Amino acid sequence: MAADTTVHVIDDDDAMRESLSFLLESAGYQAQTYASAAAFLDSLSDQISGCVVTDVRMPDMNGLELTRHLKEHGIQLPIVMITGHGDIPLAVESMKAGVADFLEKPFNDSTLLQAIAGAMSKPGAAGNEAFKALLDQLSPREIDVLRGVVQGKANKVIAFELGISPRTVEVYRANVMAKTHAANLAELVRMAMFAGFE
């Protein structure tokens, strides 16, 4: 199997590593598993390729710290971050650090496989243009709310800054989700950041 089909799975949960390894190998990938970020870093070589799937919350070095470490050392591997404790500020911070995708558990198998395929194919301008076209459908107030969401602000903060009620912010957020066809807030943030929206 070609080296670029390797997926490096980093998770301190044994059952999760085994489950992901089985899924990836069933889908034609070569899975390499690691119980910690340190174990993965110890295995690094100049010939490393493929994609990294890492949990956010791990002892010692978490997924975000690993992402920053790889970037600082010039290691250009696409990274898919997974977490059972996702929140929007964390998704934003991860995307800004260079993560290709951010998935909240539980996710279905096809969602993960699509995220890996997308990360490995390095989505280009076409996807960005498609999202920009969706943004054109938003009202100025919906754009304001989206900007607050992408900045990781809570509904109450967005409401205060815009001089509207938190309930009204929820309505605008729901409209933005519907118009952009985002499955969840993490996906909305990812699409917005790919399109350079901040």
N, C-alpha and C positions, 0 to 999 in steps of 0.2 A: 504494500500500500504506500502511496506517495506520502512524503513527509508533511506536505501542506494539508493533509486531511487529519492531522493529529489534533486532538482536543485535550488540553491539560486541565484536569478537573481538580480544583483545590477546595476542600471542605473538611472541617474537623469532625463531621458526622459520618461514621463508617457506613451506615445504611444509605445515606444520600449518595456517597461516593460510588457504592456498588450499584445503586439504582441508575445513576447517570451513566456509569460505565457501560452497563448492559444496554441502555437505550441508545447510546452513541454507537456502540459496535453493531447493534442491530440495524442502524441507519447507514452503516458503511464508513464510519469514522474509526480512527485508531485512538482509543482512550488511554491516557496516562493519568493516574490518580496520585494525589498527594494529600497527606493529613494536615499539612500546614503550609503557610507561605514560605517559611524557612526551608522546608523540605523541597519545595519547588525551586527556590533560589539555589539551593545546593546542587540541583541537577542541571542547572543552566549550562548551555554550551554555545559556542559561536554559531553552530548549525541549527539552533532551535527555530522551529517554525510552527505554523498552525494557529490555534486560537486558545485563549484561556477562558475557562468558566470558573469563577471564584465566588465563594460566599462572602458577604460583607463582614459579618461578625464572626471573628475567629480569635483565639487567644494569641498573645504576643503581637503579631502583625496582622491587622485586618485587611480586607480586600481593597479598601481605598488607599491605605498606606502602601500595599503591594503595587497598586497601579502607579502611584507617584514614584516609587522606587524604580520600577521598570522604565518609566519615562525619563527620570533623571539619568539613568545609565544607558539611554539611547536604544533600549530594547523595544522594537516596534511590533508587538503582538496585539492583535485585536482582543479586547476583553469584554466578556459578557458577565455582568455582576448579578448575582442572585441574592435575595434576602427574604427572610420571614418577617422582618420588622421594617418594611419599607415606609419611608415618608418622603414628601416632596423635596424638602431641603437636602436630604441625602441623595436623592436622584439627581438633583441639580448639581450638587457638588461632584458626584461621580461623573456625570457627563462632561463637566468642565475639566475634570482631571484627565479626560480622554477615553472613558469607557464607551464602547460601541453600543451597548444596550444594557438596560437595567430591568430585571424581571422580579416581580414580587411572588413569593410562594403563597399558595399553591399555584403553579402554572401547569398547563397541559403539555404533553410531549411535543406536539407540533409547534407550539409557541417557542419552546426552547430551540428546536431544530431550525426554525425560521430565523431566530435571533443569531444563531451560530452561522448559518449560511449567509445572512446579511452582513455579519461582522467580517467574515472571510472575503466577501466579494467587495467590501468597502463601498457602500452606497454612495453614489455620486450626485451630480447636480440635478438629475432627473427627479429624484425623490424630493430634493429641496424645492425645486420649482413647483412640484405638485402641492407641497404644503403651503408655499407662498400663494398659490391660487386659492387654496381653501381659506387662507387668512383674508383674502379679498372679500369673502362672504360675511365677515364679521363686522358688526357695528363698531363705532369708535369706543363705546363703553365696554363691549365685549373684549376689544383689544386691550383696554386698560386692565380689565380683570385678568386676562391671559398673562399680561406682563407681570402682574403681582404674583400669580401662580408660579410662573417660571422663575421668579426671584425667591420662591420658597416661602412666601408670606401666608400667614393664616387668614381665613375669611374675615375675622374681626379686624385685622390690621388693614386688609384691602378696603373693607367697608369704611373704616375710619378715614383712611387717606382719600377715598373718593367721595366721602360725605353721603354714603348710602347705607342701608341696613345690611347686616350679615345675611339675612334671608334673600335680599335682592342680589347679593354677590353669588349666593348658591344658584339662583335662577340663571344668572349670566354664565356661571361656570357650566351648568348643565347645557345651555345653548351652545357654548364653545365646544363641549364634548360631542354634541350631536352634529354640529356643522363640520368638525374635523374628522369625525368617525373614529376618534381615539377610544380604545377599549377601556383605558383607565388613565389616571392622572400621570403615572410614570410614562406611559406611552405618549401622552400629550406633551409632556416636558421634553421627551426624546425627540419627537418630531419638530418641536419648536426650536430646539437647540441645533438640530441638523440644518435647519433653514436659516440659522444665524439670528433668530429672534431672541432679543433679551429685553 
